[in-house]
Amino acid sequence: MHAFPCGTLFLDFVGTLRARRNAEPTEMLASPQALDDWFVESGTMDAAPGADRAGLAAAVSLRESLYSVTAAALAKEPLPADALAEVNRHAAGLPVQVQLGEEGARRTGSVSQGLAVLAREAVEILGGAEADLLRECSRPECTQTYLDHSRGRRREWCAMETCGNRVKAAAYRARRRNEKS
């Protein structure tokens, strides 16, 4: 159900509100179950944390704070104080529990522990050298931000399978129309 094109979990989490600049963005975290699914699908946890409405509200609030600090970092602007305080508050939380068993490692925890993992990752990336790798997808309708680890740092789209193909197909159609004119 969820997509993970950004190269890091916290940016994929920010991308759970798709097409932010559209009149009606697409909310991928519309229910506590959707949040549980995101944590499991992302590999943050092996079992659903049992999200409720309060956990969902905390997750959406953190997501928006992560978006604000990421947008500011991308624009090389000062990080918004309120958003920064929320990210740091979550980053100080307890981590997801990791236990070794007969079947290997198992990650479990609460919604707040999952959010702490995301906030910590954001702190590490935005506060380190990888912040220089932040890019926003070139497809105008897309607002995904990703880390550009490509050779030459020339990646243009959050994912070639989606945005890249759409942009290239639209350019091809436009060229074909111009050739026929």
Sine and cosine of phi, psi and omega as CSV:
sin_phi,cos_phi,sin_psi,cos_psi,sin_omega,cos_omega
0.00,0.00,-0.58,0.81,-0.06,-1.00
-0.98,-0.22,0.42,-0.91,0.02,-1.00
-0.94,-0.34,0.50,-0.87,-0.04,-1.00
-0.70,-0.72,0.91,0.42,-0.10,-1.00
-1.00,-0.05,-0.08,1.00,-0.28,-0.96
-1.00,0.01,-0.22,0.98,0.02,-1.00
1.00,-0.02,-0.05,1.00,0.05,-1.00
-0.36,-0.93,0.59,-0.81,-0.11,-0.99
-0.89,0.46,-0.66,0.75,-0.08,-1.00
-0.91,0.42,-0.56,0.83,0.05,-1.00
-0.95,0.30,-0.57,0.82,0.11,-0.99
-0.90,0.44,-0.59,0.81,0.04,-1.00
-0.92,0.40,-0.69,0.73,0.07,-1.00
-0.85,0.53,-0.57,0.82,-0.02,-1.00
-0.97,0.26,0.07,1.00,0.05,-1.00
-0.96,0.27,-0.14,0.99,0.24,-0.97
-0.96,-0.29,0.98,-0.20,-0.12,-0.99
-1.00,0.03,0.54,-0.84,0.06,-1.00
0.82,0.57,0.81,0.58,-0.06,-1.00
-0.80,0.60,-0.58,0.82,-0.07,-1.00
-0.99,0.13,-0.13,0.99,0.05,-1.00
-0.95,0.31,0.36,-0.93,0.02,-1.00
-0.86,0.50,-0.58,0.81,0.03,-1.00
-0.76,-0.64,1.00,0.05,0.04,-1.00
-0.88,0.48,0.34,-0.94,0.00,-1.00
-0.99,-0.11,0.89,-0.46,-0.01,-1.00
-1.00,0.01,0.90,-0.43,0.01,-1.00
-1.00,0.02,-0.23,0.97,0.04,-1.00
-0.95,-0.32,0.87,0.50,-0.09,-1.00
-0.99,0.12,-0.13,0.99,-0.03,-1.00
-0.46,-0.89,0.33,-0.94,0.10,-1.00
-0.84,0.54,-0.59,0.81,0.02,-1.00
-0.89,0.46,-0.64,0.77,0.02,-1.00
-0.89,0.45,-0.61,0.80,0.06,-1.00
-0.92,0.39,-0.71,0.70,0.08,-1.00
-0.82,0.57,-0.72,0.69,-0.01,-1.00
-0.87,0.49,-0.67,0.75,-0.01,-1.00
-0.87,0.49,-0.72,0.69,-0.01,-1.00
-0.87,0.50,-0.64,0.77,-0.01,-1.00
-0.96,0.27,-0.74,0.68,-0.02,-1.00
-0.88,0.47,-0.54,0.84,-0.01,-1.00
-0.97,0.23,-0.27,0.96,-0.06,-1.00
1.00,0.09,0.08,1.00,0.04,-1.00
-0.89,0.45,-0.62,0.78,0.03,-1.00
-0.66,-0.75,0.47,-0.88,0.04,-1.00
-1.00,0.02,-0.32,0.95,0.02,-1.00
-0.77,-0.64,0.58,-0.81,0.01,-1.00
-0.85,0.53,0.69,-0.73,-0.03,-1.00
-0.97,0.24,-0.13,0.99,-0.01,-1.00
0.98,0.20,0.77,0.63,-0.03,-1.00
-0.89,0.46,0.54,-0.84,0.13,-0.99
-0.83,-0.56,-0.08,-1.00,-0.04,-1.00
-0.87,0.49,-0.62,0.79,0.01,-1.00
-0.92,0.40,-0.67,0.75,0.04,-1.00
-0.90,0.43,-0.64,0.77,0.05,-1.00
-0.90,0.44,-0.68,0.73,0.02,-1.00
-0.89,0.46,-0.66,0.75,0.04,-1.00
-0.90,0.44,-0.66,0.76,-0.01,-1.00
-0.90,0.43,-0.71,0.70,0.00,-1.00
-0.91,0.42,-0.64,0.77,0.04,-1.00
-0.89,0.46,-0.71,0.71,0.04,-1.00
-0.90,0.43,-0.67,0.75,0.01,-1.00
-0.83,0.56,-0.70,0.72,-0.02,-1.00
-0.93,0.36,-0.57,0.82,0.08,-1.00
-0.92,0.39,-0.66,0.75,0.06,-1.00
-0.89,0.46,-0.64,0.77,0.05,-1.00
-0.88,0.47,-0.70,0.71,-0.03,-1.00
-0.88,0.47,-0.72,0.70,-0.02,-1.00
-0.95,0.32,-0.55,0.83,0.03,-1.00
-0.93,0.38,-0.70,0.71,0.02,-1.00
-0.88,0.48,-0.65,0.76,0.02,-1.00
-0.91,0.40,-0.68,0.73,0.02,-1.00
-0.89,0.45,-0.66,0.75,0.01,-1.00
-0.89,0.45,-0.62,0.78,0.00,-1.00
-1.00,0.07,0.01,1.00,-0.03,-1.00
0.85,0.52,0.64,0.77,0.03,-1.00
-0.95,-0.31,0.27,-0.96,0.07,-1.00
-0.88,0.47,0.59,-0.80,-0.01,-1.00
-0.96,0.27,0.73,-0.68,-0.02,-1.00
-0.88,0.47,0.77,-0.64,-0.13,-0.99
-0.86,0.51,-0.71,0.70,-0.03,-1.00
-0.90,0.44,-0.70,0.71,0.00,-1.00
-0.91,0.41,-0.67,0.74,0.01,-1.00
-0.88,0.47,-0.67,0.74,0.02,-1.00
-0.89,0.46,-0.65,0.76,0.01,-1.00
-0.92,0.40,-0.69,0.72,0.03,-1.00
-0.86,0.51,-0.73,0.68,-0.01,-1.00
-0.91,0.42,-0.58,0.81,0.03,-1.00
-0.89,0.45,-0.70,0.71,0.03,-1.00
-0.93,0.38,-0.62,0.78,-0.01,-1.00
-0.89,0.46,-0.43,0.90,0.01,-1.00
-0.99,0.16,-0.09,1.00,-0.03,-1.00
-0.96,0.29,0.11,-0.99,0.01,-1.00
-0.94,0.34,0.60,-0.80,0.02,-1.00
-0.98,0.18,0.21,-0.98,0.13,-0.99
-0.88,0.48,0.61,-0.80,0.01,-1.00
-0.99,0.16,0.72,-0.69,0.05,-1.00
-0.88,-0.48,0.82,-0.57,-0.01,-1.00
-0.76,-0.65,0.59,-0.81,0.04,-1.00
-0.99,-0.13,0.75,-0.66,0.02,-1.00
-0.68,-0.73,-0.12,-0.99,-0.01,-1.00
-0.86,0.50,-0.54,0.84,-0.01,-1.00
-1.00,0.02,0.04,1.00,-0.02,-1.00
0.94,-0.34,-0.36,-0.93,-0.03,-1.00
-0.97,0.23,0.58,-0.82,0.03,-1.00
-0.72,-0.69,0.77,-0.64,-0.01,-1.00
-0.95,-0.32,0.84,-0.55,0.02,-1.00
-0.67,-0.75,0.31,-0.95,0.05,-1.00
0.25,-0.97,-0.11,-0.99,-0.01,-1.00
-1.00,-0.08,0.13,-0.99,0.08,-1.00
-0.85,0.52,-0.71,0.71,-0.03,-1.00
-0.89,0.45,-0.54,0.84,0.06,-1.00
-0.94,0.35,-0.63,0.78,0.07,-1.00
-0.90,0.43,-0.65,0.76,0.03,-1.00
-0.92,0.39,-0.55,0.84,0.05,-1.00
-0.89,0.46,-0.64,0.77,0.04,-1.00
-0.87,0.49,-0.72,0.69,-0.01,-1.00
-0.91,0.42,-0.69,0.72,-0.01,-1.00
-0.91,0.42,-0.65,0.76,0.03,-1.00
-0.89,0.46,-0.68,0.74,0.02,-1.00
-0.88,0.47,-0.66,0.75,0.04,-1.00
-0.88,0.48,-0.69,0.72,0.01,-1.00
-0.87,0.49,-0.72,0.69,-0.02,-1.00
-0.89,0.46,-0.69,0.72,-0.07,-1.00
-0.97,0.24,-0.77,0.64,-0.05,-1.00
-0.94,0.35,-0.42,0.91,0.02,-1.00
-1.00,-0.07,0.08,1.00,-0.05,-1.00
-0.82,-0.57,-0.21,-0.98,-0.06,-1.00
-0.92,0.40,-0.45,0.89,-0.02,-1.00
-0.92,0.39,-0.28,0.96,0.04,-1.00
-0.85,0.53,-0.48,0.88,0.03,-1.00
-0.95,0.32,-0.21,0.98,0.00,-1.00
-1.00,-0.06,-0.01,1.00,0.00,-1.00
-0.91,0.41,0.72,-0.70,0.08,-1.00
-0.62,-0.79,0.44,-0.90,0.13,-0.99
-0.96,-0.29,0.61,-0.79,-0.01,-1.00
-0.81,0.58,0.66,-0.75,-0.03,-1.00
-0.98,0.18,-0.19,0.98,0.05,-1.00
-0.96,0.28,0.86,-0.51,-0.12,-0.99
-0.81,0.59,-0.58,0.82,-0.02,-1.00
-0.97,0.23,-0.30,0.95,-0.08,-1.00
-1.00,-0.06,0.60,-0.80,0.04,-1.00
-0.84,-0.54,0.32,0.95,0.01,-1.00
-0.93,0.36,0.66,-0.75,0.13,-0.99
-0.94,-0.34,0.62,-0.78,-0.06,-1.00
-0.63,-0.78,0.18,-0.98,0.11,-0.99
-0.99,-0.14,0.82,-0.57,-0.03,-1.00
-1.00,-0.03,1.00,-0.09,0.05,-1.00
-0.99,-0.14,0.20,0.98,-0.06,-1.00
-0.94,0.35,0.39,-0.92,0.06,-1.00
-0.90,0.44,0.79,-0.62,-0.02,-1.00
0.99,0.15,-0.07,1.00,0.02,-1.00
0.80,0.59,0.75,0.66,-0.04,-1.00
-0.89,-0.46,0.28,0.96,0.02,-1.00
-0.90,0.45,0.67,-0.74,-0.05,-1.00
-0.94,-0.34,-0.41,0.91,-0.14,-0.99
-0.83,-0.56,0.45,-0.89,0.05,-1.00
-0.88,0.48,-0.61,0.79,0.03,-1.00
-0.47,-0.88,0.76,-0.65,0.02,-1.00
-0.90,0.43,-0.58,0.81,-0.06,-1.00
-0.89,0.46,-0.47,0.88,-0.04,-1.00
-0.93,-0.36,-0.99,0.17,-0.11,-0.99
-0.90,0.43,-0.69,0.72,0.00,-1.00
-0.86,0.50,-0.72,0.69,0.02,-1.00
-0.89,0.45,-0.65,0.76,0.00,-1.00
-0.90,0.44,-0.70,0.71,-0.01,-1.00
-0.91,0.41,-0.70,0.71,-0.01,-1.00
-0.91,0.41,-0.65,0.76,0.02,-1.00
-0.91,0.42,-0.66,0.76,0.03,-1.00
-0.90,0.43,-0.65,0.76,0.03,-1.00
-0.90,0.43,-0.65,0.76,0.04,-1.00
-0.88,0.47,-0.74,0.68,0.02,-1.00
-0.87,0.49,-0.64,0.76,0.01,-1.00
-0.91,0.43,-0.66,0.75,0.03,-1.00
-0.90,0.44,-0.66,0.75,0.00,-1.00
-0.89,0.45,-0.66,0.75,0.03,-1.00
-0.89,0.45,-0.67,0.75,-0.02,-1.00
-0.93,0.38,-0.58,0.82,0.03,-1.00
-0.92,0.40,-0.58,0.81,-0.02,-1.00
-0.97,0.23,-0.35,0.94,-0.03,-1.00
-0.98,0.21,0.00,0.00,0.00,0.00
